[in-house]
């Protein structure tokens, strides 16, 4: 029995190592090629895997901070501001809605939940034109608010908090009311600390959504300096020539904030996913 268990663990470990290698392989290749000064050697015969040490240089990263008026700094700053703004607003508002819908009984509660969840079936592309006209009428084009506001409340985030708050004991709310606490005070002083794993999980997911978003910032932002990182990196690919040197190095640096966020909240992320998926 023990031998079978050891063999099973060995096979499982090998399988997961292979899956990890497949997942990390493209990024490792991107990281290595981001140091190649002459990109023609990389694309000489399709996509070359033969990279020697004499081909590597730090000049690609230097170009990001010197060429094109160091526009990469502006794109990076814009992405960070939008991501922080969007994540904080989305997590706060979505948690309030999810908490309120789950913890309170009121008239038309079930139809409201159906309406919230049904919005997840609407393709984003259908909403682009009306949202653009709305931002135009509000004068929010080419602004951070215009990028963040239309998607600040996510149906997915609301549903996640609805599932998580089902695990919260309502007895704490009753005890707090006896002590004279108001409803909002019950939320942020008693329930919110218990929901920290859910906040951490959704913060990572929403931050990744905002950081990787391309289509909506492309529509809203009209000036080069206001582009986000995803839109700005796309400008390195043109019909007149592709600047793979700056594209590859810029793509590598773009991973750093999300990686730091995930590593800092890894335990919270896993805890939020596991606890939120089990009722009781």
C-alpha positions in Angstrom: 0.0 0.0 0.0 2.8 2.4 0.9 4.6 1.6 -2.4 1.5 2.4 -4.4 1.1 5.7 -2.5 4.8 6.7 -3.2 4.4 5.7 -6.9 1.2 7.7 -7.2 2.9 10.8 -5.6 5.8 10.4 -8.0 3.6 10.2 -11.1 1.5 13.2 -9.9 4.6 15.3 -9.2 6.1 14.5 -12.7 2.8 15.4 -14.4 2.5 18.7 -12.5 6.2 19.5 -13.3 5.6 18.9 -17.0 2.5 21.1 -16.9 4.4 23.8 -15.1 7.2 23.7 -17.7 4.6 24.0 -20.5 3.1 27.1 -18.7 6.4 28.7 -17.9 8.2 27.8 -21.1 6.8 30.7 -23.3 7.6 33.3 -20.6 11.1 32.0 -20.1 11.7 32.2 -23.8 10.3 35.7 -23.9 12.6 36.7 -21.0 15.7 35.3 -22.7 14.9 36.8 -26.1 14.2 40.2 -24.5 18.0 40.5 -24.1 18.7 39.7 -27.7 20.0 42.9 -29.4 19.6 41.7 -33.0 16.1 40.4 -33.3 16.6 39.3 -36.9 18.6 36.4 -35.5 15.5 35.3 -33.5 13.2 35.4 -36.5 15.7 34.3 -39.0 14.1 30.9 -39.8 10.6 31.2 -38.3 11.2 31.4 -34.5 14.7 30.3 -33.6 15.4 28.5 -30.3 19.2 28.8 -30.7 20.3 31.7 -28.6 23.9 32.1 -27.5 25.4 34.3 -24.8 27.1 36.6 -27.4 23.6 37.6 -28.7 22.5 39.0 -25.3 22.7 42.6 -24.2 20.9 45.1 -21.9 20.4 47.6 -24.7 16.8 46.6 -25.2 15.9 47.7 -21.7 17.9 50.8 -22.1 15.8 51.7 -25.1 12.6 51.7 -23.1 13.9 54.5 -20.9 15.6 56.6 -23.6 13.7 56.3 -26.9 10.3 57.7 -27.8 10.5 60.3 -25.0 10.5 57.5 -22.4 6.8 57.0 -23.2 7.0 53.6 -21.6 7.1 55.3 -18.2 3.8 57.1 -18.9 2.1 53.9 -20.1 3.3 52.1 -17.0 2.1 54.8 -14.7 -1.3 55.0 -16.4 -1.8 51.2 -16.1 -0.9 51.3 -12.4 -3.2 54.2 -11.6 -6.1 52.6 -13.5 -5.5 49.2 -12.0 -5.4 50.5 -8.4 -8.4 52.8 -9.0 -10.4 50.0 -10.7 -9.5 47.3 -8.2 -10.3 49.3 -5.1 -13.6 50.6 -6.5 -14.7 47.3 -7.9 -13.9 45.2 -4.7 -15.6 47.7 -2.4 -18.8 48.2 -4.4 -19.1 44.6 -5.5 -18.6 43.4 -1.9 -21.4 45.7 -0.7 -23.8 44.4 -3.3 -22.9 40.8 -2.8 -23.1 41.2 1.0 -26.4 43.0 0.9 -28.1 40.6 -1.4 -27.0 37.6 0.6 -27.4 38.8 4.2 -30.7 40.7 3.9 -34.2 39.6 2.8 -36.2 42.1 0.8 -38.9 42.3 -1.8 -37.9 41.3 -5.4 -34.6 39.9 -4.1 -34.7 36.8 -6.4 -35.5 38.9 -9.6 -32.6 41.2 -8.7 -30.2 38.3 -8.4 -31.4 36.9 -11.8 -30.8 40.4 -13.4 -27.3 40.7 -11.9 -26.3 37.2 -13.1 -27.9 37.6 -16.5 -25.6 40.5 -17.3 -22.7 38.1 -17.4 -24.2 36.6 -20.6 -24.0 40.0 -22.5 -20.9 40.2 -24.6 -18.7 43.2 -23.8 -18.5 44.1 -27.5 -22.2 44.8 -27.6 -21.8 47.4 -24.9 -18.9 49.3 -26.4 -20.8 51.7 -28.5 -23.4 52.8 -25.9 -20.7 53.0 -23.3 -18.6 55.2 -25.6 -21.5 57.5 -26.2 -22.2 57.7 -22.5 -18.6 58.6 -21.7 -18.7 61.1 -24.5 -21.8 62.8 -23.1 -20.2 62.9 -19.6 -16.9 64.3 -21.0 -14.9 61.4 -19.6 -13.1 60.4 -22.8 -9.3 60.2 -22.6 -9.5 60.1 -18.7 -8.8 57.5 -16.1 -12.4 57.8 -14.9 -13.7 57.0 -18.4 -11.7 53.7 -18.4 -12.6 52.6 -14.8 -16.2 53.8 -14.2 -18.2 51.7 -16.8 -16.9 48.4 -15.4 -16.4 49.3 -11.8 -19.2 46.9 -10.6 -18.7 43.4 -11.9 -21.4 40.8 -11.9 -18.8 38.1 -11.5 -17.4 39.9 -8.4 -20.8 40.3 -7.0 -21.6 36.6 -7.5 -18.3 35.7 -5.8 -19.0 37.8 -2.8 -22.6 36.4 -2.7 -21.1 32.9 -2.5 -18.6 33.9 0.1 -20.9 35.7 2.4 -23.2 32.6 2.6 -20.5 31.2 4.9 -20.8 34.2 7.3 -22.8 33.7 10.6 -25.8 36.0 10.7 -25.7 35.6 14.5 -22.9 38.2 14.6 -25.2 40.7 12.9 -27.9 40.1 15.4 -25.5 40.5 18.3 -24.1 43.7 16.9 -27.6 45.1 16.5 -28.3 44.4 20.1 -25.2 46.4 21.0 -26.5 49.3 19.0 -24.4 49.0 15.8 -25.8 50.4 12.5 -25.9 48.3 9.4 -22.9 49.9 7.7 -20.9 49.7 10.9 -21.7 46.0 11.2 -20.3 45.6 7.6 -17.0 47.3 7.9 -16.2 46.6 11.6 -17.5 43.0 12.0 -18.1 41.3 8.6 -15.4 43.0 6.5 -12.5 41.6 8.6 -13.9 38.1 8.2 -14.1 38.7 4.4 -10.4 39.5 4.1 -9.7 36.2 2.1 -12.5 37.2 -0.3 -11.1 40.7 -0.7 -7.6 39.4 -1.4 -8.8 36.9 -4.0 -11.0 39.3 -5.8 -8.3 42.1 -5.6 -5.9 39.8 -7.6 -8.6 38.8 -10.1 -9.8 42.3 -10.7 -6.3 43.7 -10.8 -5.4 41.2 -13.5 -8.5 42.2 -15.5 -7.7 45.9 -15.3 -4.0 45.4 -16.0 -4.5 43.2 -19.1 -7.5 45.1 -20.5 -6.9 46.2 -24.1 -10.1 47.0 -26.0 -11.8 49.5 -23.7 -8.7 51.6 -22.9 -7.9 51.6 -26.7 -11.4 53.1 -27.4 -11.4 55.6 -24.5 -7.8 56.9 -24.6 -7.0 59.0 -27.7 -3.5 60.4 -27.0 -0.3 58.4 -26.9 0.8 59.6 -23.5 -2.5 58.5 -21.9 -2.3 54.9 -23.3 -2.2 52.0 -20.9 0.7 49.5 -21.1 -1.2 47.0 -23.2 -2.2 49.6 -25.7 1.2 51.3 -25.7 3.1 48.0 -26.4 0.8 47.4 -29.4 2.2 50.6 -31.0 5.5 48.8 -31.4 3.8 46.6 -34.1 3.2 48.7 -37.2 2.7 48.0 -40.9 6.0 49.8 -41.5 8.1 47.6 -39.1 7.9 45.8 -35.8 10.1 47.0 -32.9 10.5 43.6 -31.2 13.4 44.8 -29.1 11.2 47.2 -27.1 8.1 45.0 -27.3 9.8 42.0 -25.7 11.6 43.9 -23.0 8.5 45.9 -22.2 6.3 42.8 -22.0 8.7 41.3 -19.5 8.6 44.3 -17.2 4.8 44.4 -17.5 4.5 41.2 -15.6 6.2 42.5 -12.5 3.3 44.3 -10.7 0.9 41.4 -11.1 3.5 38.9 -10.0 4.3 41.0 -6.9 0.5 41.3 -6.1 0.0 37.5 -6.4 3.0 36.6 -4.4 2.0 39.0 -1.6 -1.6 37.7 -1.5 -1.0 34.0 -2.4 -2.2 32.6 0.8 -5.2 34.9 0.9 -6.0 34.1 -2.7 -6.1 30.3 -2.1 -8.0 30.7 1.2 -10.6 32.9 -0.5 -11.2 30.4 -3.3 -11.5 27.4 -1.1 -13.6 28.9 1.7 -15.8 30.8 -0.7 -16.6 27.6 -2.6 -17.8 25.7 0.5 -20.9 26.6 2.3 -21.2 25.9 6.1 
